[in-house]
């Protein structure tokens, strides 16, 4: 692998024409850009803004649940909060953050000059803010925002929905178009733009996980589009896909939705696997243990994700064979996931570990994601799920995998590559504060939810029985503490962009990969001539 | 390896088209949202106009964007690798379209295999049927829904059969056009491609006739006539929209052929349109089997 630091000037000399070398300035640069780094930055900023927006809604929820009884918001508004919080965090925060990381890092990691289809890349990003503008504008409509939960189960989203459903549907369509086009770009970039000599099994695992995730996206986002289209026609055009009176079935909604929804869960966690599989070897100063088994495990999880969807609906009424089939398939996922957790532990084993902030977030990821995985295994058991279904146990489970899983991995990745993006080292003290405050508060926030759920507290209800009061108080305190902790990250990133200690081309001595062979900050155009991989 | 294999990959300069496309999609979504929300009182809503503005803007974008791409391609900026990017991008786009149809085929098969028989008491649902819908008998096509809406099923002979023959033929003519292009027989290319476009148009006309027939008094097969009408119109309707798009794509290719574009080696756009056309054809065959015949 070449270790020369390629500087900006030599990049420009190698261009064949003079028309794409200098960036425009001001707003036009961002509106018209075809540069994967610009687009990656926009994705990351957009996702952070959405993260704070969705987080604010979570705080409304936690404020209402601080004590039993209704004190702050009306139940209908509470429902709008849970719904839009979920939609924003899934489609506006986690997924765009991963796409942002993919945009920034994939071309550099495979030695490509840019994403394969740069203009399409710009389109994929810019339609997203418009989609969320439409979704959020429904708060200002007479009817209010969607209130049927992010899973928009029929008939809540059809017969009993409020007037903003059409806007919800079209907003989701645009999010879907954005995801599909982004995923096509990722697939084509990886298949077609790898530097000569970079065979598939030489790609960094980060690239592999995004490759597989992109396939999942192309396969299931259109199904989501179909689902919302059926909701639209059921609501406004008199069809009865999800209405038994016309020969349809509300349960059919759940099948189609979760056929999308379960792969979607892995869309939000496979890239996380890729990130920690990058950071853990770097800070353990060892090669990733079991690289090829990691690839096969990722592919297995992706495959299994298509045949487990009905474990979300054990209580909705399915033939016994269905319950058993989906239970066993779901439990099977624990095997490749276990391979991964084992490999991360084995990578750290006897490594020369140092605990920089990316590593702290990665270790926290491994432990806390595993907790989320175990509660998932509990939920996978059909008879047990009958008790857990729609309780706070489920809320605890998916927040462990999405917050301490996906989100923590995004933080790990952000800290790991911030020096490469900005050219400056981040403030180490602040980053440690961010990590420890987040770690403590996130567990205070989500761990007691397990107990609440086991004791029978239902999710998505603005009031609760008195015996749940103590735990809910602690959960709410944890929620506000976690929300405030994220402002440390905002300050840290702004400071890091403005200046600080100059970052060398490779600030982490254990780091590997092509991205560390270019200067920090990475030049506007990298690898216009592909590097040679041995 | 030789340096020839690393022809430089063309990364376009800043482009205004994506952001115009984003605004267009925004207008379409806002317009359609407004329009659909005010279906009972369309005059009171400006949704339709916003929707039309969005569509106009997106057509403008497609023209501008593709114009750039064609100019770049004809001036020799694209490498073999770029061609591959386009091909792979188009293939995966078609795959995503397949999955979109899969959602509706899934709904059709679920209704036929599970929900309709269950409503009629199959499985362990005898009590449900007896209490909720005692009058209902499960049949497919579902010409009488549990709540009593009656309709008629569309047969497979007649127009649907003619349409099947039309579309299958058009796939063959599209292939002949491709072969003619590769053999540099421009006259034949124009003939076969023109014929394909014509067949596409006739198909759409027949589809329109069939819909008129369905909505007529003697059939009373409407979009809201229960799950049979729902799946019938949604599947054939989305298919028809794709045929329309495919016909437009082929028509644009025809214009480009008359302008002298495409060489036997370099004709990605033509191939993309023809792939799309074959995809639309395959969907129709599935439709014909699962919606009309079985």
Interface residues (C-beta under 8 A of the other chain):
Chain A: X14 X15 X16 X17 X19 X20 X23 X24 X28 X29 X31 X32 X33 X34 X112 X113 X114 X116 X117 X118 X119 X120 X122 X123 X126 X127 X130 X131 X133 X134 X163 X164 X166 X167 X169 X170 X171 X173 X174 X177 X180 X183 X184 X185 X187 X188 X191 X192 X193 X196 X197 X218 X219 X220 X221 X222 X223 X225 X226 X227 X229 X230 X232 X233 X236 X237 X238 X239 X240 X241 X244 X245 X246 X247 X248 X249 X251 X252 X255 X256 X259 X319 X525 X528 X529 X530
Chain B: X1 X5 X6 X8 X9 X11 X12 X13 X14 X15 X16 X17 X18 X19 X21 X22 X23 X25 X26 X28 X29 X30 X32 X33 X34 X36 X37 X39 X65 X77 X81 X84 X85 X86 X88 X89 X92 X93 X95 X96 X97 X98 X99 X100 X101 X102 X103 X104 X106 X107 X110 X111 X114 X115 X116 X118 X119 X123 X132 X142 X145 X146 X147 X149 X223 X224 X226 X227 X228 X229 X230 X234
